[in-house]
Every structure is written in structure tokens, then in C-alpha cells.
Amino acid sequence: MKEPDAESGKKDTPEKKYLFDDPKNVKILLGCFYASLVVLLLIEFLLHKHPHFGWEAWPEFFAVYGFVACVVLVIVAKYFLRPLVKRDEDYYD
């Protein structure tokens, strides 16, 4: 992309401001995420579960299971799948 010349006489247009450019909006969003996390964690203690296996009755089992599964996916993708699809820097030259 070409940079506008200072000599062309065009005025610099102000850069478009997006919703999350303002740190206040980011703090509000993070506060909503954390509040919803706390509400969901508290609700789990109030609901009666119908587990099929013993470990499903453990408190916060599915949260821990999901986190561990995500970490395992990232590790598998980084160390096992990346070498399969990685190409040399000059592959397309």
C-alpha cells in the first residue's frame, strides 16, 4: 500500500477508532467475562448432576477437562502437526 505524500496536499484523515481501542471498553468486557464465569461456577454447585461415571460428579470436572483438552490440542498441534505441514521459507520461490 502506498503512503500518502505530504506534498500531495491531502489532509491526513483521522484513524478509525474501533470498539476495543478504548481500554475502558476492554475492562468492561473482561469484567463481564469474569462475572459470567463466577456465576456459572456457582450455579454448578446448586444443580443436581446425573453422572454416568464417578469422576463426572467431581466439582468443576468439566471445566478442568475442557482446559486440559485445550492444552493437549495446542501441544499436539505445535509439536506433531506443525512439522507435517511446515514448509521451507523458499518453498514458493
Secondary structure, DSSP 8 states (H G I E B T S, - for coil): -----GGG----------GGGSHHHHHHHHHHHHHHHHHHHHHHHHS----SSGGGGSTTHHHHHHHHHHHHHHHHIIIIIHHHH---TTTT-
